[in-house]
Amino acid sequence: MTKNGQTSVSEASASGDRGDILRALQERLARALDDPKTAAHALPPLAKRLLEVGDEIQAREAHGAGSVVSTAEDEPWDGSG
């Protein structure tokens, strides 16, 4: 955890959870954009990447990307194959 209670990108990466990584990246990119020490030439690519990460988070949430397990009911098996 960072000093402000947020998960660092390296911690999120170590967890292996893509959602955690994306959220940590989103927070880090936002902090870089807010930082007055960030060079002006770095702002456009940072802003673009922030929007891309936000879109990926939104898409994952919309599609329930957390699980690959089907929720379909099982059919009875007749033993034929």
C-alpha distances in whole Angstrom, upper triangle without the diagonal:
4,7,8,6,5,5,6,9,10,7,9,12,12,12,16,15,17,16,12,13,15,13,10,13,15,12,12,16,17,15,17,20,20,19,23,23,22,26,28,29,26,25,28,26,22,24,26,23,21,24,24,20,21,24,23,21,24,26,24,24,27,28,26,25,23,26,29,31,34,35,38,41,42,46,48,49,53,52,54,51
4,5,5,5,6,6,10,11,10,11,14,15,15,18,18,19,18,14,14,16,14,11,13,14,11,11,14,15,12,14,18,17,16,20,19,19,23,25,26,23,23,25,24,20,22,24,21,19,23,23,20,21,24,23,21,24,27,25,25,28,30,28,26,25,28,31,33,36,37,41,43,45,49,51,52,56,56,57,54
4,6,7,9,10,13,14,13,15,18,18,19,22,21,22,21,18,18,19,17,14,16,17,13,13,17,16,13,16,18,17,16,19,19,20,24,26,28,25,24,27,26,22,24,26,24,22,25,26,23,23,27,26,24,27,29,28,28,31,33,31,30,28,31,34,36,39,40,44,46,48,52,54,55,59,59,60,58
4,6,9,10,14,15,14,15,18,19,19,22,21,22,20,16,17,18,15,13,15,15,11,12,15,14,12,15,17,15,15,18,19,19,23,25,27,24,23,26,25,21,22,25,23,20,23,24,21,21,25,24,22,24,27,26,25,29,30,29,28,27,30,33,35,38,38,42,45,47,50,53,54,58,58,59,57
4,7,9,13,14,12,13,17,17,16,19,18,19,17,14,15,16,13,11,15,15,11,13,16,15,14,17,19,18,18,21,22,22,26,28,29,26,25,27,26,22,23,25,23,20,23,24,21,20,24,23,20,23,26,24,23,27,28,26,25,24,27,30,32,35,35,39,41,43,47,49,51,54,55,56,54
4,6,9,12,10,10,14,15,14,17,15,16,14,11,12,13,10,8,11,11,8,9,13,12,11,14,16,16,16,20,21,20,24,25,27,23,22,24,23,19,20,22,19,17,19,20,17,17,20,20,17,20,22,21,20,24,25,23,22,21,24,28,30,32,33,37,39,41,45,48,49,52,52,54,51
4,7,8,6,6,10,11,11,13,12,13,12,8,9,11,9,6,9,11,9,9,13,14,13,15,18,18,18,22,22,21,24,26,27,23,23,24,23,19,20,22,19,17,19,20,16,17,20,18,16,19,21,19,19,23,24,22,21,19,22,25,27,30,31,35,38,39,43,45,46,50,50,51,49
4,5,5,6,9,10,11,13,13,13,13,10,9,11,10,6,8,11,9,8,11,13,12,13,16,17,17,20,20,19,22,24,24,21,21,23,20,17,19,20,17,16,19,19,16,17,20,19,17,20,22,20,21,25,25,24,22,21,24,26,29,32,33,37,40,41,45,47,48,52,51,52,50
4,5,5,6,9,10,11,11,11,11,9,6,9,9,5,6,9,9,7,10,13,12,13,16,17,17,21,20,18,21,23,23,19,19,21,18,15,17,18,15,14,17,16,13,15,18,16,15,19,20,18,20,23,24,22,20,19,22,24,27,30,32,35,38,40,43,46,46,50,49,50,48
4,5,5,6,9,10,12,12,13,10,8,11,12,9,10,13,13,11,14,16,15,16,19,20,20,23,22,20,23,25,25,21,22,24,21,18,21,21,18,17,21,19,16,19,21,19,18,22,23,21,22,26,26,24,22,20,23,25,28,31,33,36,39,40,44,46,46,50,49,50,47
4,5,5,6,9,10,12,12,9,8,12,12,9,11,14,13,12,16,17,17,18,21,22,22,25,24,23,26,28,28,24,25,26,24,21,23,23,20,19,22,21,18,19,22,20,18,22,23,20,21,25,25,23,21,19,22,24,26,30,31,35,37,38,42,44,45,48,48,49,46
4,5,5,7,7,8,9,5,5,8,9,7,9,12,12,12,14,16,16,18,20,21,22,25,25,23,26,28,27,24,24,25,22,19,21,21,18,17,19,18,14,16,19,16,14,18,19,17,18,21,21,19,17,15,18,21,23,27,28,32,34,35,39,41,42,46,45,46,44
4,5,5,7,8,10,8,6,9,11,9,10,13,14,13,15,18,18,19,21,23,23,27,26,24,26,28,27,23,24,25,22,19,21,21,17,17,20,18,15,17,19,16,15,19,20,17,19,22,22,20,17,16,19,20,23,27,29,32,35,35,39,41,42,45,44,45,42
4,5,8,10,12,10,9,13,14,12,13,16,17,16,18,21,21,21,24,26,26,29,28,26,29,31,30,27,27,28,25,23,25,25,21,21,23,22,18,21,23,20,19,22,23,20,21,25,24,22,19,17,20,21,24,27,29,32,35,36,39,41,41,45,44,45,42
4,5,9,10,8,8,12,12,11,14,16,16,17,19,21,21,23,25,26,27,31,30,28,31,33,32,28,28,29,26,24,25,25,22,21,23,22,18,20,22,18,17,20,21,18,19,22,22,19,17,14,16,18,21,24,26,29,32,32,36,38,38,42,41,43,40
4,6,9,8,8,11,13,12,13,16,17,17,19,22,22,23,25,27,28,31,31,29,31,32,32,28,28,28,25,23,25,24,20,20,22,20,17,19,20,16,15,19,19,16,17,21,19,17,14,12,14,16,18,22,24,27,30,31,34,36,36,40,39,40,37
4,6,5,6,9,10,11,12,14,16,17,18,20,21,23,24,26,27,31,31,28,31,32,31,28,27,27,25,22,23,23,19,19,20,18,15,16,17,14,12,16,16,12,14,17,16,14,11,9,12,14,16,20,21,25,28,29,32,35,35,39,38,40,37
4,5,5,6,9,10,10,12,14,15,16,18,20,21,22,24,26,29,29,26,29,30,29,25,25,24,22,20,20,19,16,16,17,14,11,13,14,10,9,13,13,10,12,15,14,13,10,9,12,14,17,20,22,25,28,29,33,35,36,39,39,40,37
4,5,5,6,9,10,11,12,14,15,17,18,20,21,23,24,28,28,26,28,29,29,25,24,24,22,19,19,19,16,14,15,14,10,11,12,9,7,10,11,8,9,13,13,11,9,8,12,14,17,20,21,24,27,29,33,36,36,40,40,41,39
4,5,5,6,9,10,11,12,14,15,17,18,20,21,23,26,26,24,27,28,28,24,24,24,22,19,20,20,16,15,16,15,12,13,15,12,10,13,14,12,12,16,16,14,12,11,14,17,20,23,24,27,30,32,35,38,39,43,43,44,41
4,6,5,6,9,10,10,12,14,15,16,18,20,21,25,24,22,24,26,25,21,21,22,19,16,18,17,14,13,15,13,10,12,14,11,10,14,15,13,14,17,17,16,14,13,16,19,22,24,26,29,32,34,37,40,41,44,44,45,42
4,5,5,6,9,10,10,12,14,15,16,18,20,23,24,21,23,24,23,20,19,19,17,14,15,14,11,10,11,10,6,8,10,8,7,10,12,10,12,15,15,15,13,13,17,19,22,24,26,29,32,34,37,40,41,45,45,45,43
4,5,5,6,9,10,11,12,14,15,17,18,22,23,21,23,24,24,20,19,20,18,15,15,16,13,10,12,12,8,8,11,10,8,11,13,12,12,15,17,16,14,14,18,20,23,26,26,30,33,35,38,41,42,46,46,47,45
4,5,5,6,9,10,11,12,14,15,16,20,20,18,21,23,23,19,18,19,17,14,15,16,13,11,14,14,10,11,14,13,11,14,16,15,16,19,20,19,17,17,20,23,26,28,29,33,36,38,41,44,45,48,48,50,47
4,5,5,6,8,10,10,12,14,15,19,19,16,19,20,20,16,15,16,14,11,12,13,9,8,11,11,8,10,13,11,11,14,16,15,16,19,20,20,18,18,21,24,27,29,31,34,37,39,42,45,46,49,49,50,47
4,6,5,6,9,10,11,12,14,18,18,16,19,19,19,16,14,15,13,10,10,11,9,6,9,9,6,7,10,10,9,12,14,14,15,18,19,19,18,18,22,24,27,29,30,34,37,39,42,45,46,50,50,51,48
4,6,5,6,9,10,11,12,16,17,15,18,19,20,16,15,16,15,12,12,14,12,9,12,13,10,10,14,14,12,15,18,17,17,20,22,21,20,20,24,27,29,32,33,36,39,41,45,48,49,52,53,54,51
4,5,5,6,9,10,11,14,14,12,15,17,18,14,13,15,14,10,12,14,11,9,13,14,11,12,16,16,15,17,20,19,20,23,24,24,22,22,26,28,31,34,35,38,41,43,47,50,51,54,54,55,52
4,5,5,6,9,10,13,13,11,13,14,15,11,10,11,10,6,8,10,8,6,10,11,9,11,14,14,14,16,19,19,20,22,24,24,23,23,27,29,32,34,36,39,42,44,47,50,51,55,55,55,53
4,5,5,6,9,12,13,11,14,14,16,13,10,12,12,8,8,11,10,7,10,12,11,11,14,15,15,16,19,20,20,22,24,25,24,24,28,30,33,35,36,39,43,45,48,51,52,56,56,57,54
4,5,5,6,10,11,10,13,14,16,13,11,14,14,10,11,14,13,10,14,16,14,14,18,19,18,20,23,23,23,26,28,27,26,26,30,33,36,38,39,42,45,47,51,54,55,58,59,59,57
4,5,5,8,8,6,10,11,12,9,8,12,11,8,9,13,12,10,14,15,14,15,19,19,19,21,24,24,25,27,29,29,28,28,32,34,37,39,40,44,47,49,52,55,56,60,60,60,58
4,6,8,9,7,9,10,11,9,6,9,10,7,7,11,11,9,12,14,14,14,17,19,19,20,23,24,24,26,29,29,28,29,32,35,38,40,41,44,47,49,53,56,57,60,61,61,58
4,6,9,8,11,11,14,12,10,13,14,11,11,14,14,12,15,17,17,16,20,21,21,22,25,26,26,28,30,31,30,30,34,36,39,41,42,45,49,51,54,57,59,62,63,63,61
4,5,6,9,11,13,11,10,14,15,12,13,16,16,14,17,20,19,19,23,24,23,25,28,28,29,31,33,33,32,32,36,38,41,44,45,48,51,53,57,60,61,64,64,65,62
4,5,8,9,12,12,11,14,16,14,14,18,18,17,20,22,22,22,25,27,26,28,31,31,32,34,36,36,35,36,40,42,45,47,48,51,55,57,60,63,64,68,68,69,66
4,6,9,12,11,11,15,16,14,15,19,18,18,21,23,22,23,26,27,27,29,32,32,33,35,37,37,36,36,40,42,45,48,49,52,55,57,61,64,65,68,68,69,66
4,6,8,7,7,11,12,10,12,15,15,15,18,19,19,20,23,24,25,27,29,29,30,33,34,35,33,34,37,39,43,45,46,49,53,55,58,61,62,65,65,66,63
4,5,5,7,10,11,11,13,15,16,16,19,20,21,22,25,26,26,28,30,31,33,34,36,37,35,36,40,41,45,47,48,51,55,57,60,63,64,67,67,67,64
4,5,5,8,10,10,11,14,15,16,18,20,21,22,24,25,26,28,30,31,32,34,36,37,35,37,40,42,45,47,48,51,55,57,60,63,64,67,67,67,64
4,6,7,8,10,11,13,14,15,17,18,20,21,23,24,26,27,29,30,32,33,35,36,34,36,39,41,44,46,48,50,54,56,59,62,62,66,66,66,63
4,6,6,6,9,10,11,12,15,16,17,18,20,21,23,24,26,27,29,30,32,33,31,32,36,37,41,43,44,47,51,52,55,59,59,63,63,63,60
4,6,5,6,9,10,10,12,14,15,16,18,20,21,22,24,26,27,28,30,31,30,31,35,36,40,42,43,46,49,51,54,58,58,62,62,62,59
4,5,5,6,9,10,11,12,14,15,17,19,20,21,23,24,26,27,29,30,29,31,34,35,39,40,42,44,48,50,53,56,57,60,61,61,58
4,5,5,6,8,10,10,12,14,15,16,18,20,21,22,24,26,27,28,26,28,31,33,36,38,40,42,46,48,50,54,54,58,58,58,55
4,5,5,6,9,10,10,12,14,15,16,18,20,21,23,24,26,27,25,26,30,31,35,37,38,41,45,47,50,53,54,57,57,57,54
4,5,5,6,9,10,11,12,14,15,16,18,20,21,22,24,26,25,26,30,31,35,36,37,40,44,46,49,52,53,57,57,57,54
4,5,5,6,9,10,11,13,14,15,17,19,20,21,23,24,23,25,28,29,33,34,36,38,42,44,47,50,51,54,55,55,52
4,5,5,6,8,10,10,12,14,15,16,18,20,21,22,20,22,25,27,30,32,34,36,40,42,45,48,49,52,52,52,49
4,5,5,6,9,10,11,12,14,15,17,18,20,21,20,21,25,26,30,32,33,36,39,41,44,48,49,52,52,53,50
4,5,5,6,9,10,10,12,14,15,16,18,20,19,21,24,26,29,30,32,34,38,40,43,46,47,51,51,52,49
4,5,5,6,9,10,10,12,14,15,16,18,17,19,22,23,27,28,30,32,36,38,40,44,45,48,48,49,46
4,5,5,6,9,10,11,12,14,15,16,15,16,20,21,25,26,28,31,34,36,39,42,43,47,47,47,45
4,5,5,6,9,10,11,12,14,15,15,16,20,22,25,26,27,30,33,36,39,42,43,47,47,48,45
4,5,5,6,9,10,10,12,14,13,16,19,20,24,25,26,28,32,34,37,40,42,45,46,46,43
4,5,5,6,9,10,11,12,10,13,16,17,21,22,23,26,30,32,34,38,39,42,43,43,40
4,5,5,6,9,10,10,10,11,15,17,20,21,22,25,29,31,34,37,39,42,43,43,41
4,5,5,6,9,10,10,12,16,18,20,21,22,24,28,30,33,37,38,42,43,43,41
4,5,5,6,8,8,11,14,15,18,19,20,22,26,28,31,34,36,39,40,40,38
4,5,5,6,5,8,10,12,15,16,17,20,24,26,29,32,34,37,38,38,36
4,5,5,6,8,11,14,16,17,17,20,23,26,29,32,34,37,38,39,37
4,6,8,10,12,14,16,16,16,19,22,25,28,31,33,37,38,38,36
4,5,9,10,11,13,13,14,16,20,22,25,28,30,33,34,35,33
4,5,7,9,11,12,12,15,18,21,24,27,29,32,33,34,32
4,6,7,10,12,13,16,20,22,25,28,29,33,33,34,31
4,7,9,12,13,16,19,21,25,27,29,32,33,34,31
4,5,8,10,13,16,17,21,24,25,28,29,30,28
4,6,9,12,15,16,19,22,22,26,26,27,24
4,6,9,11,12,16,18,19,23,23,25,22
4,5,8,10,13,16,17,21,22,23,21
4,6,9,12,16,18,21,23,24,22
4,6,9,13,15,18,20,21,20
4,7,10,12,16,18,19,19
4,6,9,12,14,16,15
4,6,9,12,13,13
4,6,9,11,12
4,6,8,9
4,6,8
4,6
4
